[in-house]
Amino acid sequence: MIVLRVLLFPFAVLYDLVTRVRNKLYDLGLKPTARFEVPVISVGNLAIGGTGKTPVVEHLIRLLHADYEVATLSRGYGRNTKGFRIGNDEDSALTLGDEPFQLYRKFNDKALITVGEERAFAIPNIMDQFPNTGVVVMDDAFQHRKVTPLINLLLTDFNRPFYHDVLLPAGRLRESRKGANRADAVVVTKCPVEISDDTMMDIEKAIRKYCDKPVFFSKIHYGNPLPFRQTAQGMGEKVILVSGLANASPLVTYMKKNFAVIHHLDFPDHHIYTRNDLNKIRKLAEAVPDCSIVTTEKDAAKLDVASFEVLTAGLPFFYLPIEIEFIKSGQDFDEMVLNAIQRVQ
């Protein structure tokens, strides 16, 4: 790994130069950026891969929907459509992207779910068609500097903190660690349940070398597995785990602690499932008749579709709901968000 990083270091230096120039042009006002009257909250990260952005977006929907008309705006990674799109009942993970479709399945009665590559174009479309929109939550938009948000939330994974990482392609960072100084707050995600005060202090100290804004700590709260397609009656102890995540380690750790994981089908992030995948899952399940099949909410959104109905029929399929849970300072986080919005109303 070290040797590979050394070999890729010259390319990382070039990548760093390109991203620094780009950010400097925005900082100097030489590249245009849009500001909107509607409060915009950006949720993003410095690294590629999953840092738990979707659970944070869900938390913001739960926090805000009672008082504001909320719209979410994602790029819609992996979808087969282009341009601005408003989620509707005819959509799927293929037309919205897996994470926006997951949001639509859960929150279409509480928020307007939209996708669009060009956020500076999409937000005026939202406001034109839904003028009562009170807050727009942009997903994965920390590097999308064409829009200046009211609140810029930077997420970093406890297991892969940005301050221990290096730039692409030698590492996983999309831009220099110094980019963290644009954040209005940093949320450390996927913390272990037993994280100590000393550990949190050490992490906050490391983050403050790059950003002097509030630092919050959060963990994943897993709910009880829920059946989908009415194909499962009750969870068994034996489990076949199916996931398509950037980092499945926290999920695997939790599942092995609470269930007997017989097999883990570990697909890449944003994996598009095929009939061959479903046949493989079915064969594994048939080999262990008393097992259950457990997947993530994001993957369930792609598996629980009409085109797979025949292949999933009769299989004990469950999905594992998750929420973000703040450690100690959750009320402070909520008040920070609410106060920032109220100041511009």
N, C-alpha and C positions, 0 to 999 in steps of 0.2 A: 504494500500500500504506500509506504514511504517512498519507495523507488518510483512508483507511478506518479506520485505527486511531484517529485523532482523533475521527471520527464515532461510533465504537463505545465510546469511552472511558467515557462516563457509565454504560453498561450494565456495563462491566467493574468500575467502582466499586461498583455495586449487587451484582454477583456476589461481589466481594471481601467485602463486608459480610456477606452471607449465609453464606459459607463460614467466615469468621472467627468469627462467632457460633456456628456449629455446632461448630467445633473447640474453642472456649473452653468450651462446655458439656461436651464430653468431657473436656477438661483438668481442669475443676473437679469432675468426677464427677457432674455433674447429668444427664448422659445415660449410661445403663448400657452397660458393655462387659464382655465375657466373657473370662475367662482359663481355659485348659485345662491339665490335667496333661500331656497329650501335647504335645511340643514343636511349635510352629507357626512356620513360616518364611513371611513375606510377601514377595512379589516385586511391585514396583509402580513407579509413576512419578508425577511431578507433571503431566505434559502428556498430552493426548490423542494418539492415534496410536502407531505402533510405535516402541518403544525397544529391542526385542530381548528382551522378557520370556521368550518361550518357550524360546529357547536357554539362558537362565539356569536355567529350571525343569528343562530336560533335563540340564544340568550337575549340578544338585543331585540328580537321580535317580541319575545315574551315580556320584556321590560317595557316596551314602548307602545304596543298595539292598543292598549286600553285608552291611551290619551292622544295618540296620533295615528293618522293614516300612513302606514309603513309600506314602502316599496323596497325590494331587494334588487340589486343589479349585479349580475355575474357575467363573465365573458361567455360562459357556456362551453367549457373545455370538452372536446370530444364529440360535440353534436354534429349532425349532418346538415344543419341549416346555417344560414349566414344572416348577419345584420340584426337589427333590433327585433325582439320577439317578446310578446307577453304570454306567460304561461296560461294554458287552458286545458280543459278536460280531454282534448284530443292529443295532447302532448305525451311524450315519453322521454326516457333518458337519452334516446337518440336525437330527439328534436330540441331538447332544452339543455342537455348535459346532465350527468348523473347527479351532481350535488344540487343544482337548481331544481331538478325534478324531485329529489328528496325533499327539498324545502316546499315545493308545491304540494306534494302528497300530505305533508304535515300541517302546513300553514296557509293554504289558499283561502281560508276563511278569515285569516288574521292579517294577511299581507299580500300585496301585489308582487308576484314573482316575475322578474324580467331578466332577459339576457341581451347582451350587445357588446361587440368587440370595442366599439368606440364609445366610451362612457360619456365624453363631452357632447356627443350627438344623442345618446340614449336618454340622458336626464331631461333635456328639453322635450323629448317625445313623451316621457312619463308625465311631465307637468302639463303638457298640452292636452293629453287624453284624460288625465286624472288630476285636475287642478287642485283638489283638496289634499293631495299628498303632503304630509307634514314632515316626513323624514325619509331619506334614501340611504340604505345601507349597501355600500359597495363591497363585494367580496373579492379578495385577492387583487387589491388595487394599490399596494404600497409603491410599486414602480410605475403606476399609471399616472404620471405627473401632469397630464393634460387637464386633470381636474384637481383643484385644491380643496380638500375636504375641511369641514369644520373640526372634526376629530380624526386624527390619524392613529389608529391602533396598530402596534407592531407586536406580532406573536413570535415567540421563540420556544422551541421544544426543550423541555428539561433535559432530555437525553441527548440532544444535539444542539446546544446553545450556539447562537451565531458568533459569539466571541471566541469560540474554539474552532471555528470553521474558516475556510479560505475560499477564494473565488473560483468560479467555474473556469475551465473544466477540471482543475486540480481538486476542487472541493465542491460545495453545494451552494455557495452564495451567488445571488444574482447581481449583487453590487457590493461595494466595500462596506465593512463594518461601520464606517463613519456615517453611512446612510441612516443609521439608527437615530441620528440627531434630529431627523424630521418628525419623529414620533411624538405624539402628545401623551402617550402612555405605553408601557410595555407589559405584555401579559405572558408570563412563563406558563406554558401549558404542559399537560400530561405529567404533572408532578406525582411522585409516589405518595401514597396515603400517609406514610409515616415520616414525611419530610420534617426535618428539625428546624428550629429557629436559626441555628448557626449556619445551616446550609443555605437557607433563604437569605441570610445576611451576606454570605460569601457571593452568592449569585447576584444579588443587588449591587454589591460593590463592583463586580466585574462588568455589569451592564452600565453602571454610571461612568465608566471610562469613555463611553460613547454617547450616552443619553442621560440628561439630568432630570428627566420627567418621572412621574410616579411609576412604580413597578408593582405589579400584582401577580399573585401566584394562584394557579388553578389546577384542579385534578379532574379526571374523567369519572363521572358517576354512571355506572352501568345499571340499567334497569333489568327487570326480569325478562327473559326471552319471550317473545310473542309470536304466535303462529301467523302465517299468511297463506292465503288461498284455501283456508279451512281444510288443509291437508294434514294437520297435526292436532292431536287431542291432548297430549301431555308430554312434557320434556322427560327424556330418559337421562340417565347419568352418563352414558356413552355418547360421544359427540364426534361428528365429522364437521370440522370448521372450514368454511369457505370465505375467503376475503380477497379483495382487490384494493390494497392500501399501499401508500408510499412506505409506511413503517408499521408493520403488524405486530411488533414486539409487545406493546402494552396490552393489546387484545389477547395475544397468545398467553401472556403471563396470567391475565385474569381468568381466561378460560381453563387453563391447566390447574389453577388454584381451586376452581369451583366445579370442574367437570373432568371426566376422563376423556381427554382428546385422543381419539384413535388415529385420526389423520387430519392433516391441514393442507388443503388445496390453496396455495399461496400465489395468487395471480398479481400481475403488476397493477399499479395505481391506475384508475379509470379504465380498467379492463372491460372490453366489450365481449359479453358472453355469447357463446355459440352453441349450436345443438350438440356438437362434440363435447363441449364442457358439461352440458347437462347429462349426456349419456355417461360420462365418466363419473359424475356425482351419483347417478342412479346405480351404477355398478358397484360403487363403494358402499352405498347404503344397502343394497341387496345382499352384500357379503356379510353385513352385520345387522340382522333383522331388528334387533332391539335398540338401535342407535337413533339419535336425532341429528338433523342437519341444521347447523347454526351459521348464520351469516350476519353481515353488518347491515345497518339501515340503508347505506348507500348502495350496497350490492343487492339488497332486497328490491330496491327501486328498479333495478335492471332485470332481476330474475322473475319478479311477480308481474309478468306481462302476458297478454293473450297469446303471443306467438310461442310461448313456452308452456302453455297451459297443459298440453298433453304430456309433455315430458316431466312436469312437476307433479302431475296428478298422483295422489296417493302417497307422495313422499312426505315424511315428517319434517317439514321446513319451518324454521323459526328465524327471526331476526332479533338482534340485540340492540335495544334502544340505548342511546347515550345522551348525557347532558354534561355541560361544563359546570363545575362546582368550585367557587372561589374559596380560597383558604384564608380565613380571618377577615379579609378586607373586601368582601363582596359588596357590602353596603356602600363602602367608599367608592368602589368602581361605579355602581349604579348611580350614585349621587353626582359623580363627576360627569357622566353622560347626560343625565337629566338637567343639571345646572347649565351645561354648555349649550344645550338646545334652548332652554328657557331664556338665556341671555340674548338670543338672536330673534326671538319671537316678537 
